[in-house]
Amino acid sequence: MLTMQPLNIQTHGKDNDGFESYRVAFEAEEGAIEFVFTIDDSDIPVVRVADEFTNATLSDPFAPSLYKAIINFHNARRTAASGGHD
């Protein structure tokens, strides 16, 4: 069951560990809501987000696609910043 509809992804800056983070706005039953997702790409890219989001989307089959979209967005920005040769 789809629990939240993503509306947009925006850069949010670096977190305290120096990893890039992204703010994603959603439309949910209770109205608009935002969560910050952080990409830890020190080894294999991992998306970190608050437990509140994870718990709210446990039964949402589209949540993994959102994580992939955030990683793809991150990689596209990183590739563009390196001159397109990453």
PyMOL Python script that loads the backbone (N, CA, C, O; Angstrom):
from pymol import cmd

cmd.read_pdbstr("""\
ATOM      1  N   MET A   1       0.844  -1.184   0.000  1.00  0.00           N
ATOM      2  CA  MET A   1       0.000   0.000   0.000  1.00  0.00           C
ATOM      3  C   MET A   1       0.885   1.241   0.000  1.00  0.00           C
ATOM      4  O   MET A   1       1.808   1.354   0.807  1.00  0.00           O
ATOM      5  N   LEU A   2       0.602   2.160  -0.898  1.00  0.00           N
ATOM      6  CA  LEU A   2       1.345   3.413  -0.979  1.00  0.00           C
ATOM      7  C   LEU A   2       0.938   4.296   0.204  1.00  0.00           C
ATOM      8  O   LEU A   2      -0.238   4.627   0.359  1.00  0.00           O
ATOM      9  N   THR A   3       1.912   4.675   1.035  1.00  0.00           N
ATOM     10  CA  THR A   3       1.598   5.450   2.236  1.00  0.00           C
ATOM     11  C   THR A   3       1.909   6.935   2.094  1.00  0.00           C
ATOM     12  O   THR A   3       1.299   7.771   2.759  1.00  0.00           O
ATOM     13  N   MET A   4       2.873   7.259   1.213  1.00  0.00           N
ATOM     14  CA  MET A   4       3.242   8.654   0.999  1.00  0.00           C
ATOM     15  C   MET A   4       3.600   8.843  -0.463  1.00  0.00           C
ATOM     16  O   MET A   4       4.250   7.990  -1.066  1.00  0.00           O
ATOM     17  N   GLN A   5       3.174   9.962  -1.033  1.00  0.00           N
ATOM     18  CA  GLN A   5       3.471  10.279  -2.432  1.00  0.00           C
ATOM     19  C   GLN A   5       4.611  11.293  -2.475  1.00  0.00           C
ATOM     20  O   GLN A   5       4.432  12.421  -2.014  1.00  0.00           O
ATOM     21  N   PRO A   6       5.795  10.926  -3.020  1.00  0.00           N
ATOM     22  CA  PRO A   6       6.886  11.895  -3.099  1.00  0.00           C
ATOM     23  C   PRO A   6       6.527  13.031  -4.050  1.00  0.00           C
ATOM     24  O   PRO A   6       5.949  12.806  -5.113  1.00  0.00           O
ATOM     25  N   LEU A   7       6.875  14.251  -3.653  1.00  0.00           N
ATOM     26  CA  LEU A   7       6.595  15.434  -4.470  1.00  0.00           C
ATOM     27  C   LEU A   7       7.848  16.015  -5.102  1.00  0.00           C
ATOM     28  O   LEU A   7       7.829  16.407  -6.269  1.00  0.00           O
ATOM     29  N   ASN A   8       8.960  16.076  -4.331  1.00  0.00           N
ATOM     30  CA  ASN A   8      10.210  16.603  -4.882  1.00  0.00           C
ATOM     31  C   ASN A   8      11.400  16.220  -4.019  1.00  0.00           C
ATOM     32  O   ASN A   8      11.265  15.865  -2.848  1.00  0.00           O
ATOM     33  N   ILE A   9      12.565  16.304  -4.638  1.00  0.00           N
ATOM     34  CA  ILE A   9      13.845  16.064  -3.960  1.00  0.00           C
ATOM     35  C   ILE A   9      14.672  17.334  -4.119  1.00  0.00           C
ATOM     36  O   ILE A   9      14.793  17.877  -5.217  1.00  0.00           O
ATOM     37  N   GLN A  10      15.240  17.799  -3.008  1.00  0.00           N
ATOM     38  CA  GLN A  10      16.102  18.986  -3.030  1.00  0.00           C
ATOM     39  C   GLN A  10      17.369  18.702  -2.247  1.00  0.00           C
ATOM     40  O   GLN A  10      17.370  17.906  -1.307  1.00  0.00           O
ATOM     41  N   THR A  11      18.450  19.363  -2.645  1.00  0.00           N
ATOM     42  CA  THR A  11      19.671  19.239  -1.858  1.00  0.00           C
ATOM     43  C   THR A  11      19.435  19.886  -0.495  1.00  0.00           C
ATOM     44  O   THR A  11      18.676  20.847  -0.370  1.00  0.00           O
ATOM     45  N   HIS A  12      20.093  19.347   0.509  1.00  0.00           N
ATOM     46  CA  HIS A  12      19.938  19.852   1.868  1.00  0.00           C
ATOM     47  C   HIS A  12      21.291  20.225   2.477  1.00  0.00           C
ATOM     48  O   HIS A  12      21.347  20.777   3.576  1.00  0.00           O
ATOM     49  N   GLY A  13      22.377  19.923   1.768  1.00  0.00           N
ATOM     50  CA  GLY A  13      23.711  20.232   2.273  1.00  0.00           C
ATOM     51  C   GLY A  13      24.373  19.007   2.876  1.00  0.00           C
ATOM     52  O   GLY A  13      23.893  17.884   2.725  1.00  0.00           O
ATOM     53  N   LYS A  14      25.465  19.239   3.550  1.00  0.00           N
ATOM     54  CA  LYS A  14      26.207  18.143   4.174  1.00  0.00           C
ATOM     55  C   LYS A  14      25.781  17.981   5.633  1.00  0.00           C
ATOM     56  O   LYS A  14      25.453  18.954   6.311  1.00  0.00           O
ATOM     57  N   ASP A  15      25.794  16.729   6.100  1.00  0.00           N
ATOM     58  CA  ASP A  15      25.488  16.480   7.507  1.00  0.00           C
ATOM     59  C   ASP A  15      26.761  16.667   8.333  1.00  0.00           C
ATOM     60  O   ASP A  15      27.787  17.086   7.796  1.00  0.00           O
ATOM     61  N   ASN A  16      26.710  16.365   9.618  1.00  0.00           N
ATOM     62  CA  ASN A  16      27.858  16.562  10.504  1.00  0.00           C
ATOM     63  C   ASN A  16      29.061  15.696  10.141  1.00  0.00           C
ATOM     64  O   ASN A  16      30.196  16.028  10.485  1.00  0.00           O
ATOM     65  N   ASP A  17      28.810  14.575   9.439  1.00  0.00           N
ATOM     66  CA  ASP A  17      29.893  13.690   9.030  1.00  0.00           C
ATOM     67  C   ASP A  17      30.439  14.037   7.646  1.00  0.00           C
ATOM     68  O   ASP A  17      31.357  13.377   7.159  1.00  0.00           O
ATOM     69  N   GLY A  18      29.882  15.067   7.011  1.00  0.00           N
ATOM     70  CA  GLY A  18      30.338  15.488   5.697  1.00  0.00           C
ATOM     71  C   GLY A  18      29.656  14.807   4.530  1.00  0.00           C
ATOM     72  O   GLY A  18      30.063  14.984   3.382  1.00  0.00           O
ATOM     73  N   PHE A  19      28.609  14.021   4.816  1.00  0.00           N
ATOM     74  CA  PHE A  19      27.874  13.342   3.748  1.00  0.00           C
ATOM     75  C   PHE A  19      26.755  14.234   3.236  1.00  0.00           C
ATOM     76  O   PHE A  19      26.140  14.985   3.993  1.00  0.00           O
ATOM     77  N   GLU A  20      26.500  14.135   1.918  1.00  0.00           N
ATOM     78  CA  GLU A  20      25.433  14.915   1.307  1.00  0.00           C
ATOM     79  C   GLU A  20      24.073  14.436   1.802  1.00  0.00           C
ATOM     80  O   GLU A  20      23.851  13.243   2.008  1.00  0.00           O
ATOM     81  N   SER A  21      23.169  15.396   1.987  1.00  0.00           N
ATOM     82  CA  SER A  21      21.813  15.035   2.390  1.00  0.00           C
ATOM     83  C   SER A  21      20.818  15.720   1.462  1.00  0.00           C
ATOM     84  O   SER A  21      21.107  16.745   0.845  1.00  0.00           O
ATOM     85  N   TYR A  22      19.647  15.120   1.388  1.00  0.00           N
ATOM     86  CA  TYR A  22      18.590  15.569   0.489  1.00  0.00           C
ATOM     87  C   TYR A  22      17.273  15.608   1.238  1.00  0.00           C
ATOM     88  O   TYR A  22      16.956  14.706   2.015  1.00  0.00           O
ATOM     89  N   ARG A  23      16.519  16.654   0.998  1.00  0.00           N
ATOM     90  CA  ARG A  23      15.201  16.814   1.621  1.00  0.00           C
ATOM     91  C   ARG A  23      14.159  16.374   0.596  1.00  0.00           C
ATOM     92  O   ARG A  23      14.146  16.847  -0.540  1.00  0.00           O
ATOM     93  N   VAL A  24      13.291  15.464   1.018  1.00  0.00           N
ATOM     94  CA  VAL A  24      12.236  14.962   0.134  1.00  0.00           C
ATOM     95  C   VAL A  24      10.889  15.339   0.744  1.00  0.00           C
ATOM     96  O   VAL A  24      10.602  15.025   1.899  1.00  0.00           O
ATOM     97  N   ALA A  25      10.074  16.017  -0.054  1.00  0.00           N
ATOM     98  CA  ALA A  25       8.728  16.404   0.378  1.00  0.00           C
ATOM     99  C   ALA A  25       7.749  15.343  -0.104  1.00  0.00           C
ATOM    100  O   ALA A  25       7.875  14.807  -1.206  1.00  0.00           O
ATOM    101  N   PHE A  26       6.767  15.051   0.749  1.00  0.00           N
ATOM    102  CA  PHE A  26       5.759  14.043   0.456  1.00  0.00           C
ATOM    103  C   PHE A  26       4.375  14.605   0.727  1.00  0.00           C
ATOM    104  O   PHE A  26       4.204  15.530   1.521  1.00  0.00           O
ATOM    105  N   GLU A  27       3.401  14.034   0.056  1.00  0.00           N
ATOM    106  CA  GLU A  27       1.997  14.241   0.397  1.00  0.00           C
ATOM    107  C   GLU A  27       1.568  12.972   1.109  1.00  0.00           C
ATOM    108  O   GLU A  27       1.668  11.878   0.554  1.00  0.00           O
ATOM    109  N   ALA A  28       1.095  13.114   2.325  1.00  0.00           N
ATOM    110  CA  ALA A  28       0.645  11.979   3.132  1.00  0.00           C
ATOM    111  C   ALA A  28      -0.801  12.229   3.556  1.00  0.00           C
ATOM    112  O   ALA A  28      -1.354  13.303   3.321  1.00  0.00           O
ATOM    113  N   GLU A  29      -1.395  11.234   4.175  1.00  0.00           N
ATOM    114  CA  GLU A  29      -2.783  11.379   4.624  1.00  0.00           C
ATOM    115  C   GLU A  29      -2.971  12.595   5.508  1.00  0.00           C
ATOM    116  O   GLU A  29      -3.991  13.280   5.425  1.00  0.00           O
ATOM    117  N   GLU A  30      -1.986  12.866   6.358  1.00  0.00           N
ATOM    118  CA  GLU A  30      -2.089  13.992   7.287  1.00  0.00           C
ATOM    119  C   GLU A  30      -1.639  15.316   6.674  1.00  0.00           C
ATOM    120  O   GLU A  30      -1.634  16.339   7.358  1.00  0.00           O
ATOM    121  N   GLY A  31      -1.263  15.313   5.402  1.00  0.00           N
ATOM    122  CA  GLY A  31      -0.835  16.537   4.723  1.00  0.00           C
ATOM    123  C   GLY A  31       0.618  16.443   4.288  1.00  0.00           C
ATOM    124  O   GLY A  31       1.195  15.356   4.241  1.00  0.00           O
ATOM    125  N   ALA A  32       1.202  17.587   3.972  1.00  0.00           N
ATOM    126  CA  ALA A  32       2.590  17.627   3.505  1.00  0.00           C
ATOM    127  C   ALA A  32       3.549  17.311   4.647  1.00  0.00           C
ATOM    128  O   ALA A  32       3.336  17.716   5.790  1.00  0.00           O
ATOM    129  N   ILE A  33       4.608  16.578   4.313  1.00  0.00           N
ATOM    130  CA  ILE A  33       5.620  16.198   5.295  1.00  0.00           C
ATOM    131  C   ILE A  33       6.963  16.094   4.574  1.00  0.00           C
ATOM    132  O   ILE A  33       7.005  15.767   3.388  1.00  0.00           O
ATOM    133  N   GLU A  34       8.049  16.369   5.277  1.00  0.00           N
ATOM    134  CA  GLU A  34       9.386  16.286   4.694  1.00  0.00           C
ATOM    135  C   GLU A  34      10.280  15.401   5.554  1.00  0.00           C
ATOM    136  O   GLU A  34      10.136  15.336   6.775  1.00  0.00           O
ATOM    137  N   PHE A  35      11.207  14.722   4.882  1.00  0.00           N
ATOM    138  CA  PHE A  35      12.221  13.934   5.565  1.00  0.00           C
ATOM    139  C   PHE A  35      13.561  14.229   4.916  1.00  0.00           C
ATOM    140  O   PHE A  35      13.635  14.518   3.721  1.00  0.00           O
ATOM    141  N   VAL A  36      14.618  14.154   5.711  1.00  0.00           N
ATOM    142  CA  VAL A  36      15.977  14.350   5.210  1.00  0.00           C
ATOM    143  C   VAL A  36      16.632  12.973   5.084  1.00  0.00           C
ATOM    144  O   VAL A  36      16.656  12.186   6.030  1.00  0.00           O
ATOM    145  N   PHE A  37      17.158  12.710   3.895  1.00  0.00           N
ATOM    146  CA  PHE A  37      17.851  11.463   3.587  1.00  0.00           C
ATOM    147  C   PHE A  37      19.320  11.793   3.391  1.00  0.00           C
ATOM    148  O   PHE A  37      19.649  12.763   2.708  1.00  0.00           O
ATOM    149  N   THR A  38      20.202  11.006   3.975  1.00  0.00           N
ATOM    150  CA  THR A  38      21.639  11.229   3.865  1.00  0.00           C
ATOM    151  C   THR A  38      22.262  10.063   3.110  1.00  0.00           C
ATOM    152  O   THR A  38      21.929   8.903   3.352  1.00  0.00           O
ATOM    153  N   ILE A  39      23.169  10.383   2.194  1.00  0.00           N
ATOM    154  CA  ILE A  39      23.873   9.362   1.428  1.00  0.00           C
ATOM    155  C   ILE A  39      25.254   9.168   2.037  1.00  0.00           C
ATOM    156  O   ILE A  39      26.094  10.066   1.980  1.00  0.00           O
ATOM    157  N   ASP A  40      25.487   8.004   2.617  1.00  0.00           N
ATOM    158  CA  ASP A  40      26.807   7.637   3.108  1.00  0.00           C
ATOM    159  C   ASP A  40      27.474   6.876   1.969  1.00  0.00           C
ATOM    160  O   ASP A  40      27.205   5.693   1.762  1.00  0.00           O
ATOM    161  N   ASP A  41      28.342   7.557   1.234  1.00  0.00           N
ATOM    162  CA  ASP A  41      28.995   6.924   0.090  1.00  0.00           C
ATOM    163  C   ASP A  41      30.486   6.713   0.336  1.00  0.00           C
ATOM    164  O   ASP A  41      31.294   6.758  -0.591  1.00  0.00           O
ATOM    165  N   SER A  42      30.836   6.482   1.608  1.00  0.00           N
ATOM    166  CA  SER A  42      32.236   6.237   1.936  1.00  0.00           C
ATOM    167  C   SER A  42      32.691   4.876   1.418  1.00  0.00           C
ATOM    168  O   SER A  42      33.888   4.664   1.226  1.00  0.00           O
ATOM    169  N   ASP A  43      31.774   3.962   1.191  1.00  0.00           N
ATOM    170  CA  ASP A  43      32.084   2.650   0.630  1.00  0.00           C
ATOM    171  C   ASP A  43      30.995   2.334  -0.397  1.00  0.00           C
ATOM    172  O   ASP A  43      31.031   2.853  -1.513  1.00  0.00           O
ATOM    173  N   ILE A  44      30.058   1.516  -0.042  1.00  0.00           N
ATOM    174  CA  ILE A  44      28.885   1.253  -0.885  1.00  0.00           C
ATOM    175  C   ILE A  44      27.832   2.280  -0.482  1.00  0.00           C
ATOM    176  O   ILE A  44      27.573   2.440   0.711  1.00  0.00           O
ATOM    177  N   PRO A  45      27.210   2.989  -1.441  1.00  0.00           N
ATOM    178  CA  PRO A  45      26.222   4.014  -1.084  1.00  0.00           C
ATOM    179  C   PRO A  45      25.074   3.447  -0.247  1.00  0.00           C
ATOM    180  O   PRO A  45      24.444   2.456  -0.618  1.00  0.00           O
ATOM    181  N   VAL A  46      24.822   4.089   0.875  1.00  0.00           N
ATOM    182  CA  VAL A  46      23.740   3.708   1.787  1.00  0.00           C
ATOM    183  C   VAL A  46      22.916   4.960   2.072  1.00  0.00           C
ATOM    184  O   VAL A  46      23.465   6.031   2.328  1.00  0.00           O
ATOM    185  N   VAL A  47      21.603   4.813   2.025  1.00  0.00           N
ATOM    186  CA  VAL A  47      20.702   5.928   2.325  1.00  0.00           C
ATOM    187  C   VAL A  47      20.265   5.797   3.777  1.00  0.00           C
ATOM    188  O   VAL A  47      19.750   4.759   4.193  1.00  0.00           O
ATOM    189  N   ARG A  48      20.478   6.870   4.548  1.00  0.00           N
ATOM    190  CA  ARG A  48      20.031   6.900   5.947  1.00  0.00           C
ATOM    191  C   ARG A  48      18.883   7.888   6.062  1.00  0.00           C
ATOM    192  O   ARG A  48      18.886   8.942   5.427  1.00  0.00           O
ATOM    193  N   VAL A  49      17.905   7.533   6.879  1.00  0.00           N
ATOM    194  CA  VAL A  49      16.743   8.389   7.103  1.00  0.00           C
ATOM    195  C   VAL A  49      16.216   8.105   8.503  1.00  0.00           C
ATOM    196  O   VAL A  49      16.527   7.069   9.091  1.00  0.00           O
ATOM    197  N   ALA A  50      15.422   9.018   9.030  1.00  0.00           N
ATOM    198  CA  ALA A  50      14.847   8.858  10.365  1.00  0.00           C
ATOM    199  C   ALA A  50      13.979   7.602  10.434  1.00  0.00           C
ATOM    200  O   ALA A  50      13.318   7.230   9.464  1.00  0.00           O
ATOM    201  N   ASP A  51      13.998   6.960  11.600  1.00  0.00           N
ATOM    202  CA  ASP A  51      13.176   5.766  11.823  1.00  0.00           C
ATOM    203  C   ASP A  51      11.697   6.038  11.563  1.00  0.00           C
ATOM    204  O   ASP A  51      10.962   5.134  11.164  1.00  0.00           O
ATOM    205  N   GLU A  52      11.261   7.261  11.782  1.00  0.00           N
ATOM    206  CA  GLU A  52       9.857   7.622  11.559  1.00  0.00           C
ATOM    207  C   GLU A  52       9.444   7.327  10.109  1.00  0.00           C
ATOM    208  O   GLU A  52       8.356   6.808   9.861  1.00  0.00           O
ATOM    209  N   PHE A  53      10.326   7.662   9.153  1.00  0.00           N
ATOM    210  CA  PHE A  53      10.024   7.385   7.748  1.00  0.00           C
ATOM    211  C   PHE A  53      10.032   5.880   7.495  1.00  0.00           C
ATOM    212  O   PHE A  53       9.115   5.345   6.872  1.00  0.00           O
ATOM    213  N   THR A  54      11.068   5.201   7.980  1.00  0.00           N
ATOM    214  CA  THR A  54      11.177   3.756   7.780  1.00  0.00           C
ATOM    215  C   THR A  54       9.953   3.032   8.330  1.00  0.00           C
ATOM    216  O   THR A  54       9.398   2.155   7.669  1.00  0.00           O
ATOM    217  N   ASN A  55       9.538   3.393   9.521  1.00  0.00           N
ATOM    218  CA  ASN A  55       8.370   2.756  10.136  1.00  0.00           C
ATOM    219  C   ASN A  55       7.087   3.053   9.357  1.00  0.00           C
ATOM    220  O   ASN A  55       6.216   2.191   9.242  1.00  0.00           O
ATOM    221  N   ALA A  56       6.973   4.265   8.824  1.00  0.00           N
ATOM    222  CA  ALA A  56       5.762   4.646   8.099  1.00  0.00           C
ATOM    223  C   ALA A  56       5.664   3.971   6.739  1.00  0.00           C
ATOM    224  O   ALA A  56       4.573   3.865   6.179  1.00  0.00           O
ATOM    225  N   THR A  57       6.792   3.512   6.200  1.00  0.00           N
ATOM    226  CA  THR A  57       6.783   2.942   4.849  1.00  0.00           C
ATOM    227  C   THR A  57       7.146   1.459   4.818  1.00  0.00           C
ATOM    228  O   THR A  57       7.488   0.931   3.760  1.00  0.00           O
ATOM    229  N   LEU A  58       7.075   0.783   5.959  1.00  0.00           N
ATOM    230  CA  LEU A  58       7.430  -0.637   6.005  1.00  0.00           C
ATOM    231  C   LEU A  58       6.644  -1.471   5.001  1.00  0.00           C
ATOM    232  O   LEU A  58       7.200  -2.385   4.392  1.00  0.00           O
ATOM    233  N   SER A  59       5.373  -1.175   4.821  1.00  0.00           N
ATOM    234  CA  SER A  59       4.547  -1.966   3.907  1.00  0.00           C
ATOM    235  C   SER A  59       4.376  -1.303   2.543  1.00  0.00           C
ATOM    236  O   SER A  59       3.544  -1.734   1.745  1.00  0.00           O
ATOM    237  N   ASP A  60       5.146  -0.275   2.274  1.00  0.00           N
ATOM    238  CA  ASP A  60       5.054   0.441   1.008  1.00  0.00           C
ATOM    239  C   ASP A  60       6.019  -0.189   0.000  1.00  0.00           C
ATOM    240  O   ASP A  60       7.233  -0.059   0.156  1.00  0.00           O
ATOM    241  N   PRO A  61       5.503  -0.869  -1.031  1.00  0.00           N
ATOM    242  CA  PRO A  61       6.390  -1.548  -1.975  1.00  0.00           C
ATOM    243  C   PRO A  61       7.203  -0.584  -2.839  1.00  0.00           C
ATOM    244  O   PRO A  61       8.134  -1.013  -3.520  1.00  0.00           O
ATOM    245  N   PHE A  62       6.874   0.696  -2.825  1.00  0.00           N
ATOM    246  CA  PHE A  62       7.587   1.669  -3.642  1.00  0.00           C
ATOM    247  C   PHE A  62       8.730   2.356  -2.896  1.00  0.00           C
ATOM    248  O   PHE A  62       9.492   3.106  -3.506  1.00  0.00           O
ATOM    249  N   ALA A  63       8.868   2.117  -1.595  1.00  0.00           N
ATOM    250  CA  ALA A  63       9.932   2.760  -0.815  1.00  0.00           C
ATOM    251  C   ALA A  63      11.323   2.436  -1.373  1.00  0.00           C
ATOM    252  O   ALA A  63      12.142   3.349  -1.477  1.00  0.00           O
ATOM    253  N   PRO A  64      11.632   1.187  -1.736  1.00  0.00           N
ATOM    254  CA  PRO A  64      12.965   0.919  -2.297  1.00  0.00           C
ATOM    255  C   PRO A  64      13.245   1.726  -3.576  1.00  0.00           C
ATOM    256  O   PRO A  64      14.386   2.116  -3.825  1.00  0.00           O
ATOM    257  N   SER A  65      12.222   1.971  -4.373  1.00  0.00           N
ATOM    258  CA  SER A  65      12.399   2.773  -5.584  1.00  0.00           C
ATOM    259  C   SER A  65      12.780   4.208  -5.234  1.00  0.00           C
ATOM    260  O   SER A  65      13.560   4.836  -5.950  1.00  0.00           O
ATOM    261  N   LEU A  66      12.234   4.727  -4.142  1.00  0.00           N
ATOM    262  CA  LEU A  66      12.582   6.073  -3.706  1.00  0.00           C
ATOM    263  C   LEU A  66      14.049   6.133  -3.295  1.00  0.00           C
ATOM    264  O   LEU A  66      14.760   7.068  -3.664  1.00  0.00           O
ATOM    265  N   TYR A  67      14.505   5.143  -2.536  1.00  0.00           N
ATOM    266  CA  TYR A  67      15.916   5.098  -2.140  1.00  0.00           C
ATOM    267  C   TYR A  67      16.810   5.081  -3.378  1.00  0.00           C
ATOM    268  O   TYR A  67      17.818   5.786  -3.423  1.00  0.00           O
ATOM    269  N   LYS A  68      16.449   4.284  -4.381  1.00  0.00           N
ATOM    270  CA  LYS A  68      17.226   4.230  -5.620  1.00  0.00           C
ATOM    271  C   LYS A  68      17.214   5.579  -6.333  1.00  0.00           C
ATOM    272  O   LYS A  68      18.237   6.003  -6.871  1.00  0.00           O
ATOM    273  N   ALA A  69      16.074   6.249  -6.343  1.00  0.00           N
ATOM    274  CA  ALA A  69      15.965   7.561  -6.987  1.00  0.00           C
ATOM    275  C   ALA A  69      16.876   8.580  -6.295  1.00  0.00           C
ATOM    276  O   ALA A  69      17.512   9.400  -6.956  1.00  0.00           O
ATOM    277  N   ILE A  70      16.933   8.524  -4.974  1.00  0.00           N
ATOM    278  CA  ILE A  70      17.789   9.454  -4.220  1.00  0.00           C
ATOM    279  C   ILE A  70      19.255   9.175  -4.536  1.00  0.00           C
ATOM    280  O   ILE A  70      20.034  10.108  -4.732  1.00  0.00           O
ATOM    281  N   ILE A  71      19.636   7.909  -4.586  1.00  0.00           N
ATOM    282  CA  ILE A  71      21.021   7.559  -4.931  1.00  0.00           C
ATOM    283  C   ILE A  71      21.332   8.001  -6.363  1.00  0.00           C
ATOM    284  O   ILE A  71      22.412   8.531  -6.624  1.00  0.00           O
ATOM    285  N   ASN A  72      20.398   7.788  -7.290  1.00  0.00           N
ATOM    286  CA  ASN A  72      20.616   8.218  -8.673  1.00  0.00           C
ATOM    287  C   ASN A  72      20.752   9.733  -8.771  1.00  0.00           C
ATOM    288  O   ASN A  72      21.595  10.232  -9.516  1.00  0.00           O
ATOM    289  N   PHE A  73      19.931  10.464  -8.028  1.00  0.00           N
ATOM    290  CA  PHE A  73      20.014  11.926  -7.997  1.00  0.00           C
ATOM    291  C   PHE A  73      21.380  12.353  -7.463  1.00  0.00           C
ATOM    292  O   PHE A  73      22.030  13.237  -8.021  1.00  0.00           O
ATOM    293  N   HIS A  74      21.802  11.715  -6.383  1.00  0.00           N
ATOM    294  CA  HIS A  74      23.103  12.001  -5.774  1.00  0.00           C
ATOM    295  C   HIS A  74      24.229  11.728  -6.775  1.00  0.00           C
ATOM    296  O   HIS A  74      25.127  12.554  -6.941  1.00  0.00           O
ATOM    297  N   ASN A  75      24.181  10.576  -7.438  1.00  0.00           N
ATOM    298  CA  ASN A  75      25.224  10.223  -8.407  1.00  0.00           C
ATOM    299  C   ASN A  75      25.237  11.172  -9.594  1.00  0.00           C
ATOM    300  O   ASN A  75      26.306  11.519 -10.095  1.00  0.00           O
ATOM    301  N   ALA A  76      24.073  11.594 -10.048  1.00  0.00           N
ATOM    302  CA  ALA A  76      24.006  12.548 -11.169  1.00  0.00           C
ATOM    303  C   ALA A  76      24.643  13.878 -10.777  1.00  0.00           C
ATOM    304  O   ALA A  76      25.365  14.478 -11.574  1.00  0.00           O
ATOM    305  N   ARG A  77      24.383  14.337  -9.566  1.00  0.00           N
ATOM    306  CA  ARG A  77      24.983  15.588  -9.109  1.00  0.00           C
ATOM    307  C   ARG A  77      26.494  15.440  -8.973  1.00  0.00           C
ATOM    308  O   ARG A  77      27.244  16.342  -9.344  1.00  0.00           O
ATOM    309  N   ARG A  78      26.938  14.317  -8.448  1.00  0.00           N
ATOM    310  CA  ARG A  78      28.366  14.074  -8.273  1.00  0.00           C
ATOM    311  C   ARG A  78      29.070  13.975  -9.630  1.00  0.00           C
ATOM    312  O   ARG A  78      30.173  14.494  -9.799  1.00  0.00           O
ATOM    313  N   THR A  79      28.433  13.312 -10.589  1.00  0.00           N
ATOM    314  CA  THR A  79      28.999  13.188 -11.941  1.00  0.00           C
ATOM    315  C   THR A  79      29.103  14.552 -12.600  1.00  0.00           C
ATOM    316  O   THR A  79      30.121  14.868 -13.216  1.00  0.00           O
ATOM    317  N   ALA A  80      28.059  15.362 -12.475  1.00  0.00           N
ATOM    318  CA  ALA A  80      28.077  16.702 -13.067  1.00  0.00           C
ATOM    319  C   ALA A  80      29.166  17.556 -12.434  1.00  0.00           C
ATOM    320  O   ALA A  80      29.835  18.320 -13.130  1.00  0.00           O
ATOM    321  N   ALA A  81      29.353  17.436 -11.122  1.00  0.00           N
ATOM    322  CA  ALA A  81      30.363  18.229 -10.428  1.00  0.00           C
ATOM    323  C   ALA A  81      31.778  17.840 -10.832  1.00  0.00           C
ATOM    324  O   ALA A  81      32.698  18.655 -10.768  1.00  0.00           O
ATOM    325  N   SER A  82      31.946  16.579 -11.252  1.00  0.00           N
ATOM    326  CA  SER A  82      33.283  16.126 -11.637  1.00  0.00           C
ATOM    327  C   SER A  82      33.527  16.294 -13.135  1.00  0.00           C
ATOM    328  O   SER A  82      34.531  15.805 -13.654  1.00  0.00           O
ATOM    329  N   GLY A  83      32.644  16.963 -13.818  1.00  0.00           N
ATOM    330  CA  GLY A  83      32.816  17.213 -15.240  1.00  0.00           C
ATOM    331  C   GLY A  83      32.251  16.110 -16.119  1.00  0.00           C
ATOM    332  O   GLY A  83      32.547  16.051 -17.313  1.00  0.00           O
ATOM    333  N   GLY A  84      31.434  15.232 -15.532  1.00  0.00           N
ATOM    334  CA  GLY A  84      30.766  14.196 -16.314  1.00  0.00           C
ATOM    335  C   GLY A  84      31.604  12.967 -16.587  1.00  0.00           C
ATOM    336  O   GLY A  84      31.256  12.166 -17.454  1.00  0.00           O
ATOM    337  N   HIS A  85      32.689  12.801 -15.877  1.00  0.00           N
ATOM    338  CA  HIS A  85      33.568  11.655 -16.120  1.00  0.00           C
ATOM    339  C   HIS A  85      33.638  10.698 -14.938  1.00  0.00           C
ATOM    340  O   HIS A  85      34.604   9.947 -14.808  1.00  0.00           O
ATOM    341  N   ASP A  86      32.629  10.715 -14.076  1.00  0.00           N
ATOM    342  CA  ASP A  86      32.641   9.840 -12.890  1.00  0.00           C
ATOM    343  C   ASP A  86      32.082   8.479 -13.200  1.00  0.00           C
ATOM    344  O   ASP A  86      32.019   7.623 -12.318  1.00  0.00           O
TER     345      ASP A  86
END
""", "prot")
cmd.dss("prot")
cmd.show_as("cartoon", "prot")
cmd.util.cbc("prot")
cmd.orient("prot")
